[in-house]
Amino acid sequence: MTDAGSPPPTGEASLRYRRILLKLSGEALLGDRQYGVDPAFCAFIARQVAEVHALGVQVGIVVGGGNIFRGLAASARGMDRATGDYIGMLATVMTGTGNPYFTTDTAAALRAVEINAEVLLKATKVDGVYDHDPMTHADARRYAHLEYADLLRDQLRVLDATAVSLCMENDLPIVVFDLNQPDNIKRVAAGEPVGTLISGASSAAGGARS
């Protein structure tokens, strides 16, 4: 934040959100790799964060650990879920809640509420929430806007239900967007229609599709 007597950074007057929580999946850090962290893609993310911060936006970041280990996937292969989650927490010890059965989406929602963030940004590999998986359904249609209840009712698994419920209870909007496009974080902060907005009111029943 700037001091009361100092001029705002360039562009601050046009910002819609001045405090954001950015949720990055561990997979987002993979880049073109199969495992670990891609330094070049991390630098790409860092540049975007630096640019939006220079506009006067305060940015909190929660990073998942799916690029290292995912407890839910291990559970599907026969490992005890709690054990799998504890292993996964070793990769996310700085940003997890410290409890099994809770994802880093929930951690992100919790931290966003704690710091009074104005929006939760869920960075993904696709440009929003779809009615079907766009990777496997060529006719999938993207939602421009959804209510929290739509996401829970239709089990659109872009975030886990606990995270969505926490955002709903605290009236915290969620924007799901494509991290791979330059300037998307800055565009969201400015209030441009990027990705899918999830909030408490919808412009059309069942969500507005684009």
Buried (B, 14 or more C-beta within 10 A) or exposed (E): EEEEEEEEBEBBEEBEBBBBBBBBBBBBBBBEEEEEBBEEBBEBBEEBBEBBBEBBBBBBBBBBBBBBBBBBEBBEEEBEBEEBBBBBBEBBEEBBBEEBEBBBBBBBBBBBBEEEBBBBBBBBEBBBBBBEEBEEEEEEEBBBBBBBBBBBEBEBEBBBEBBBBBBBEEEBBBBBBBBBEEEBBBBBBBEEEBBBBBBEEBEEEBBBBE
